[in-house]
Amino acid sequence: MDKTQLNDLDLFSILSDLHEGIIISDTQGKIIFYNQTQGQIDDLEPSYAIGKEIKDLYEVSEKTSPTMRCLLSGKAIKNETMVYRTRLGKVANIISNVFPLYNGNKLAGAINFSKDYQQLEQMTSAAGILSGKRKGNGARFKFKDIIGSDPEMLNALHIAQVSASSPSPIMISGETGTGKELFAQSIHNHSGRKHNLFIPVNCAAIPENLLEGILFGTSKGSFTGAIDKSGLFEHANGGTIFLDELDSMPLSLQAKILRVVQEKKVRKLGSLRETDLDLKIISSVSEPPHTITEKKSLRKDLFYRMGVVSVILPPLRKRKKDIRQLVRYFIAKCNQSLKKEVKNVSQRVEKLFYGYHWPGNVRELEHIVEASMNMVNNDATIRLPHLPLHVFNFVKKDREKILQSRVKNPMISGEVGFSKDLPESQAINEKQMILNALETFRGNAAKAARALSVSPQSLHYKIKKYNISPKEFKQSGVIKQV
């Protein structure tokens, strides 16, 4: 096959069916291709996304969007983790690879391959269980690891603890990032099954055509290429299986799950033999159960069986008194992993945290603390310039609402406010990133530019704009805080 024949192939049909999210945009950032997997990550229909510009679809800037940076530099951006929010409010955490597309020597656009970080973790976890390479019982968290003194959270803890040893199924409901798997693992480790396996399955992460075989197992000859293999229900026998995002499971498969719960038996695909089960079943949903049953994404009869015990987790915006304690915990955790000595956050950062809406909940808070600590050098305090840029993009949307109200919290006095507007905050953050890079490379602007993924010309322009002297870093290597 030569190059001219390659051009005639229908590559778009292949890209449409890939299990990675794919966006192709032109040189102006206008989306010309957007596949179904990316739609699942963003909770958007491809038809809605096509024709829109990147900055219209996502709350990003030219600096925070990997695609826009690729278009500006003409260079690939590989394995970059990113937390972002769409203009419609969906928060996603992805690993992104972006490559420039050239027509001859002329830049024609960019192609972005995205993998949902949680989906990647879940599929890796399932593969480890089926291969027998998983270590321990699979649950590292206990109830003592759950932080919070909010009454709703304490009530959820109480229900989870007293029902842990019961054979009845438990359904945990809560928004993305509220800690549903943390609770599920804690329930397992609090039960008499703690010496057996805890197996999490993200029902939204595994492709529909694979999920049934992974859960139930397969028998040789049940379909072309099938081998005799036990499923996750059998692997979890004696322990606990956690069906995360149960409402994402196809309705036809939900009916089969209902039979497993009722009969406590499982049968491999293509087999006539049934295996008795003795396991705890925990499930989770990201919306109130009555909402998803009304939308018919969850069968009512399955809900009645799976929701015998209901644990409801409050979102972070409704338990803001816990923010200070959570921040301290995440700082201590990151100090250990990043070998830092950060003590606290500044008052301005704390006010921003208390005024922020937290659409990504506790998981988003943890990611922001970790990202900020990567930007801290010798400072013992996380300050506004250390925060990732996307926080300021998010705050811009919520700012008018925030400034119209006061945070009634005894630990923080005064009105939630911002001493800098968005452009000025971004400028401060950009300057701090340049200072950090120059300090790391002792004033070597070329190496700093590569680390920041900008051209040397662009960096020199910004160095001049912010009146920075690289020579100071060659001499002392000491950073000046802003």
Sequence and secondary structure as in RCSB ss.txt:
>XXXX:A:sequence
MDKTQLNDLDLFSILSDLHEGIIISDTQGKIIFYNQTQGQIDDLEPSYAIGKEIKDLYEVSEKTSPTMRCLLSGK
AIKNETMVYRTRLGKVANIISNVFPLYNGNKLAGAINFSKDYQQLEQMTSAAGILSGKRKGNGARFKFKDIIGSD
PEMLNALHIAQVSASSPSPIMISGETGTGKELFAQSIHNHSGRKHNLFIPVNCAAIPENLLEGILFGTSKGSFTG
AIDKSGLFEHANGGTIFLDELDSMPLSLQAKILRVVQEKKVRKLGSLRETDLDLKIISSVSEPPHTITEKKSLRK
DLFYRMGVVSVILPPLRKRKKDIRQLVRYFIAKCNQSLKKEVKNVSQRVEKLFYGYHWPGNVRELEHIVEASMNM
VNNDATIRLPHLPLHVFNFVKKDREKILQSRVKNPMISGEVGFSKDLPESQAINEKQMILNALETFRGNAAKAAR
ALSVSPQSLHYKIKKYNISPKEFKQSGVIKQV
>XXXX:A:secstr
  HHHHHTS HHHHHHH SSEEEEEETTSBEEEE HHHHHHHT  HHHHTTSBHHHHBS  TTT HHHHHHHH S
 EEEEEEEEEBTTS EEEEEEEEEEEEETTEEEEEEEEEEEHHHHHHHHHHHHHHHT   TTS    GGG     
HHHHHHHHHHHHHTTSSS EEEE  TTS HHHHHHHHHHTSTTTTS EEEEETTTS HHHHHHHHHEE TTSSTT
   EE HHHHTTTSEEEEETGGGS HHHHHHHHHHHHH EEE BT   EEE   EEEEEESS HHHHHHTTSS H
HHHHHHTSEEEE   GGG GGGHHHHHHHHHHHHHHHHT    EE HHHHHHHHHS  TTHHHHHHHHHHHHHHH
 SS SEE GGGS HHHHHHHHHHHHHHHTS   BTTB S    SS HHHHHHHHHHHHHHHHHHHTTT HHHHHH
HHTS HHHHHHHHHHTT  HHHHHHT      
